[in-house]
Amino acid sequence: MPIVISEFISLDGVVQAPGGPQEDTDGGFAHGGWTHPFFDPEIVGGAFDAALEGADALLFGRRTWQTMAGAWPERAGDPFADRMNSVRKYVVSGTLGDADTKAWDNTVLVPAAGAVAELRGLSASEGGNLLVMGSPTLARTLLGEGLVDELRLIVMPVMLGGGKSIFPDDGTKTTFELVSTTASDAGAQVCVYRRAAGQ
């Protein structure tokens, strides 16, 4: 299952709290919901539809999973929400238990202690994409471990001056190839990158 990361990202590489003011205020982050002025249903919404359509399963860190589990089950009835609710979901956590995963149908717990090895095994298995949405700490770990096959970055024309990033800062060089880019009228760029051969 190729691992694909899909993120809203600012010009200065921030992915924190794209959806709303209270989504993630760690570090005093005060710009929650920063994507809203640049969202358009056709280009940006279409990018998420396409990513979800190609996914056999979703992969989340604990915080993002809890946010999603608190929102999507109530939105049943439209095709995107129904797909989000029915597709298999994996959540990496050192604090959640199996009973907690019942809050969102078809969720499987991946204990944090052995997560990298388990995700390496999933990555090597047959199937469609394993899609990561949000989950910056998990995304950074996956990139650092060389487990990411594709990046789908929705670049918004804004600088946020600091916040969480998905990119490791350990000095390791990794090359990706640009597969496609699509611009919206609001200035967002949907950029798809695949890990270069031999990386």
Solvent accessible surface area in square Angstrom, and as a share of the most:
residue,aa,sasa,rsa
1,M,21,0.09
2,P,55,0.34
3,I,0,0.00
4,V,3,0.02
5,I,0,0.00
6,S,3,0.02
7,E,5,0.02
8,F,35,0.14
9,I,8,0.04
10,S,3,0.02
11,L,112,0.56
12,D,57,0.29
13,G,16,0.15
14,V,5,0.03
15,V,6,0.03
16,Q,4,0.02
17,A,4,0.03
18,P,24,0.15
19,G,42,0.41
20,G,13,0.13
21,P,90,0.57
22,Q,156,0.69
23,E,61,0.27
24,D,10,0.05
25,T,65,0.38
26,D,64,0.33
27,G,91,0.87
28,G,64,0.62
29,F,19,0.08
30,A,88,0.68
31,H,90,0.40
32,G,17,0.16
33,G,11,0.10
34,W,17,0.06
35,T,5,0.03
36,H,109,0.49
37,P,100,0.63
38,F,39,0.16
39,F,95,0.40
40,D,29,0.15
41,P,110,0.69
42,E,141,0.63
43,I,39,0.20
44,V,0,0.00
45,G,13,0.13
46,G,27,0.26
47,A,16,0.12
48,F,29,0.12
49,D,73,0.38
50,A,53,0.41
51,A,3,0.02
52,L,3,0.02
53,E,143,0.64
54,G,37,0.35
55,A,1,0.01
56,D,76,0.40
57,A,2,0.02
58,L,0,0.00
59,L,0,0.00
60,F,0,0.00
61,G,12,0.12
62,R,97,0.35
63,R,94,0.34
64,T,23,0.13
65,W,5,0.02
66,Q,78,0.34
67,T,67,0.39
68,M,37,0.16
69,A,12,0.10
70,G,54,0.52
71,A,26,0.20
72,W,36,0.13
73,P,55,0.35
74,E,150,0.67
75,R,124,0.45
76,A,71,0.55
77,G,69,0.66
78,D,64,0.33
79,P,118,0.74
80,F,49,0.20
81,A,0,0.00
82,D,64,0.33
83,R,83,0.30
84,M,1,0.00
85,N,24,0.13
86,S,73,0.47
87,V,7,0.04
88,R,107,0.39
89,K,0,0.00
90,Y,21,0.08
91,V,0,0.00
92,V,21,0.12
93,S,7,0.04
94,G,66,0.63
95,T,115,0.67
96,L,22,0.11
97,G,30,0.29
98,D,102,0.53
99,A,79,0.61
100,D,65,0.34
101,T,13,0.07
102,K,161,0.68
103,A,65,0.50
104,W,2,0.01
105,D,107,0.56
106,N,68,0.35
107,T,18,0.11
108,V,48,0.28
109,L,31,0.15
110,V,0,0.00
111,P,73,0.46
112,A,50,0.39
113,A,111,0.86
114,G,40,0.38
115,A,8,0.06
116,V,49,0.28
117,A,75,0.58
118,E,73,0.33
119,L,2,0.01
120,R,106,0.39
121,G,43,0.41
122,L,30,0.15
123,S,28,0.18
124,A,88,0.68
125,S,48,0.31
126,E,166,0.74
127,G,44,0.42
128,G,26,0.25
129,N,32,0.16
130,L,0,0.00
131,L,1,0.00
132,V,0,0.00
133,M,8,0.03
134,G,26,0.25
135,S,5,0.03
136,P,23,0.15
137,T,87,0.51
138,L,16,0.08
139,A,0,0.00
140,R,79,0.29
141,T,58,0.34
142,L,1,0.01
143,L,23,0.11
144,G,45,0.44
145,E,73,0.33
146,G,39,0.38
147,L,11,0.05
148,V,2,0.01
149,D,40,0.21
150,E,11,0.05
151,L,10,0.05
152,R,48,0.18
153,L,16,0.08
154,I,1,0.01
155,V,33,0.19
156,M,1,0.00
157,P,52,0.33
158,V,38,0.22
159,M,137,0.61
160,L,17,0.08
161,G,74,0.71
162,G,40,0.39
163,G,43,0.42
164,K,55,0.23
165,S,35,0.22
166,I,0,0.00
167,F,82,0.34
168,P,49,0.31
169,D,139,0.72
170,D,98,0.51
171,G,80,0.77
172,T,101,0.59
173,K,177,0.75
174,T,61,0.35
175,T,57,0.33
176,F,45,0.19
177,E,98,0.44
178,L,100,0.50
179,V,69,0.39
180,S,52,0.34
181,T,74,0.43
182,T,63,0.37
183,A,62,0.48
184,S,10,0.07
185,D,162,0.84
186,A,43,0.33
187,G,35,0.34
188,A,0,0.00
189,Q,73,0.32
190,V,14,0.08
191,C,16,0.09
192,V,13,0.08
193,Y,63,0.24
194,R,118,0.43
195,R,69,0.25
196,A,13,0.10
197,A,100,0.77
198,G,88,0.84
199,Q,94,0.42
